[in-house]
Amino acid sequence: MDRRFLEENLALVEGHVAEGEVHLLHQRQLVSDLRRGGHDTTQALGLLAAFEAAQAAHCAHCDRLRLELSSLKP
């Protein structure tokens, strides 16, 4: 693939990772607040699990793009 294309995609996915971290922090705080308040956390934990899975996929995508970029000649 073209280096520029890979770099642009990597920047996009890195942005998704950064946004994902914000969502994860917020959701973890929400779960904690609900738990502390004695509320049911089932749905909040399910959403947290979905966020964590999406984050793992984005991180794996970053890793693949970085690997592909590193294999290209400068």
GROMACS elastic network, one bead per residue, 0.5 to 0.9 nm:
[ bonds ]
;  ai    aj funct       b0    kb
    1     4     6  0.87029   500
    1     5     6  0.72357   500
    1     6     6  0.70529   500
    1    68     6  0.84321   500
    1    69     6  0.88814   500
    1    72     6  0.86639   500
    2     5     6  0.52942   500
    2     6     6  0.63625   500
    2     7     6  0.87399   500
    2    72     6  0.88272   500
    3     6     6  0.51326   500
    3     7     6  0.60969   500
    3     8     6  0.85904   500
    3    68     6  0.89931   500
    3    69     6  0.66304   500
    3    72     6  0.73147   500
    3    73     6  0.89726   500
    3    74     6  0.85769   500
    4     7     6  0.50528   500
    4     8     6  0.61045   500
    4     9     6  0.85252   500
    5     8     6  0.52147   500
    5     9     6  0.61748   500
    5    10     6  0.85387   500
    6     9     6  0.50889   500
    6    10     6  0.59762   500
    6    11     6  0.85633   500
    6    65     6  0.64732   500
    6    66     6  0.83663   500
    6    68     6  0.79682   500
    6    69     6  0.67455   500
    7    10     6  0.50116   500
    7    11     6  0.61810   500
    7    12     6  0.86305   500
    7    65     6  0.80285   500
    7    66     6  0.85594   500
    7    69     6  0.76052   500
    8    11     6  0.51591   500
    8    12     6  0.62924   500
    8    13     6  0.87391   500
    9    12     6  0.50006   500
    9    13     6  0.61459   500
    9    14     6  0.84526   500
    9    62     6  0.87863   500
    9    65     6  0.78353   500
   10    13     6  0.51355   500
   10    14     6  0.59575   500
   10    15     6  0.84973   500
   10    61     6  0.82943   500
   10    62     6  0.60737   500
   10    65     6  0.61387   500
   10    66     6  0.73864   500
   11    14     6  0.50696   500
   11    15     6  0.62459   500
   11    16     6  0.87875   500
   11    62     6  0.88395   500
   12    15     6  0.51333   500
   12    16     6  0.65090   500
   12    17     6  0.88682   500
   13    17     6  0.62617   500
   13    18     6  0.86660   500
   13    58     6  0.64357   500
   13    59     6  0.80888   500
   13    61     6  0.73612   500
   13    62     6  0.63462   500
   14    18     6  0.62510   500
   14    19     6  0.86402   500
   14    58     6  0.78823   500
   14    59     6  0.80202   500
   14    62     6  0.67579   500
   15    18     6  0.50706   500
   15    19     6  0.61997   500
   15    20     6  0.84241   500
   16    19     6  0.50647   500
   16    20     6  0.59093   500
   16    21     6  0.86131   500
   16    55     6  0.82244   500
   16    58     6  0.70087   500
   17    21     6  0.62739   500
   17    22     6  0.88749   500
   17    55     6  0.63393   500
   17    56     6  0.88747   500
   17    58     6  0.60940   500
   17    59     6  0.66516   500
   17    62     6  0.86472   500
   18    21     6  0.52386   500
   18    22     6  0.67445   500
   18    23     6  0.89913   500
   19    22     6  0.52248   500
   19    23     6  0.64359   500
   19    24     6  0.87146   500
   20    23     6  0.50266   500
   20    24     6  0.60525   500
   20    25     6  0.85624   500
   20    51     6  0.72468   500
   20    52     6  0.83516   500
   20    54     6  0.79800   500
   20    55     6  0.59660   500
   20    58     6  0.86787   500
   21    24     6  0.50400   500
   21    25     6  0.61418   500
   21    26     6  0.85762   500
   21    55     6  0.77427   500
   22    25     6  0.52219   500
   22    26     6  0.62131   500
   22    27     6  0.86059   500
   23    26     6  0.51383   500
   23    27     6  0.60415   500
   23    28     6  0.84902   500
   23    48     6  0.87628   500
   23    51     6  0.73966   500
   24    27     6  0.51281   500
   24    28     6  0.59885   500
   24    29     6  0.84639   500
   24    48     6  0.68238   500
   24    51     6  0.64801   500
   24    52     6  0.71070   500
   24    55     6  0.85733   500
   25    28     6  0.52112   500
   25    29     6  0.61859   500
   25    30     6  0.86187   500
   26    29     6  0.51478   500
   26    30     6  0.61813   500
   26    31     6  0.87363   500
   27    31     6  0.61827   500
   27    32     6  0.85435   500
   27    44     6  0.71997   500
   27    45     6  0.82707   500
   27    47     6  0.78123   500
   27    48     6  0.60004   500
   27    51     6  0.85275   500
   28    31     6  0.51344   500
   28    32     6  0.61980   500
   28    33     6  0.86070   500
   28    44     6  0.85749   500
   28    45     6  0.83663   500
   28    48     6  0.70154   500
   29    32     6  0.50119   500
   29    33     6  0.60707   500
   29    34     6  0.85438   500
   30    33     6  0.50394   500
   30    34     6  0.60731   500
   30    35     6  0.84550   500
   30    41     6  0.89483   500
   30    44     6  0.73867   500
   31    34     6  0.51462   500
   31    35     6  0.60216   500
   31    36     6  0.84796   500
   31    41     6  0.61476   500
   31    44     6  0.59420   500
   31    45     6  0.66559   500
   31    48     6  0.83515   500
   32    35     6  0.51043   500
   32    36     6  0.60208   500
   32    37     6  0.85048   500
   32    41     6  0.87119   500
   33    36     6  0.51098   500
   33    37     6  0.61325   500
   33    38     6  0.86771   500
   33    39     6  0.86323   500
   34    37     6  0.50604   500
   34    38     6  0.62725   500
   34    39     6  0.50805   500
   34    40     6  0.69390   500
   34    41     6  0.62758   500
   34    44     6  0.85335   500
   35    38     6  0.50919   500
   35    39     6  0.56524   500
   35    40     6  0.70931   500
   35    41     6  0.64526   500
   36    39     6  0.75890   500
   38    41     6  0.87890   500
   40    43     6  0.78065   500
   40    44     6  0.83929   500
   41    44     6  0.51827   500
   41    45     6  0.58425   500
   41    46     6  0.84310   500
   42    45     6  0.52807   500
   42    46     6  0.62035   500
   42    47     6  0.87616   500
   43    47     6  0.62323   500
   43    48     6  0.85465   500
   44    47     6  0.51659   500
   44    48     6  0.61408   500
   44    49     6  0.86614   500
   45    49     6  0.61414   500
   45    50     6  0.86367   500
   46    49     6  0.51141   500
   46    50     6  0.63592   500
   46    51     6  0.87335   500
   47    50     6  0.50099   500
   47    51     6  0.61889   500
   47    52     6  0.85638   500
   48    51     6  0.50291   500
   48    52     6  0.60973   500
   48    53     6  0.86051   500
   49    52     6  0.50264   500
   49    53     6  0.61876   500
   49    54     6  0.86544   500
   50    53     6  0.51257   500
   50    54     6  0.62317   500
   50    55     6  0.85618   500
   51    54     6  0.51298   500
   51    55     6  0.60649   500
   51    56     6  0.85906   500
   52    55     6  0.50088   500
   52    56     6  0.61432   500
   52    57     6  0.86505   500
   53    56     6  0.51024   500
   53    57     6  0.62929   500
   53    58     6  0.87076   500
   54    57     6  0.50822   500
   54    58     6  0.62160   500
   54    59     6  0.86367   500
   55    58     6  0.50536   500
   55    59     6  0.61222   500
   55    60     6  0.85332   500
   56    59     6  0.51045   500
   56    60     6  0.61187   500
   56    61     6  0.85577   500
   57    60     6  0.50756   500
   57    61     6  0.61282   500
   57    62     6  0.86658   500
   58    62     6  0.62585   500
   58    63     6  0.86829   500
   59    62     6  0.50375   500
   59    63     6  0.62703   500
   59    64     6  0.87354   500
   60    63     6  0.50065   500
   60    64     6  0.62637   500
   60    65     6  0.86827   500
   61    64     6  0.51086   500
   61    65     6  0.62162   500
   61    66     6  0.85893   500
   62    65     6  0.51477   500
   62    66     6  0.60711   500
   62    67     6  0.85053   500
   63    66     6  0.51329   500
   63    67     6  0.60970   500
   63    68     6  0.85709   500
   64    67     6  0.50990   500
   64    68     6  0.61393   500
   64    69     6  0.85634   500
   65    68     6  0.50618   500
   65    69     6  0.60619   500
   65    70     6  0.85370   500
   66    69     6  0.50146   500
   66    70     6  0.60611   500
   66    71     6  0.86452   500
   67    70     6  0.51073   500
   67    71     6  0.63599   500
   68    71     6  0.52192   500
   68    72     6  0.67131   500
   69    72     6  0.53705   500
   69    73     6  0.84410   500
   70    73     6  0.78006   500
   70    74     6  0.88292   500
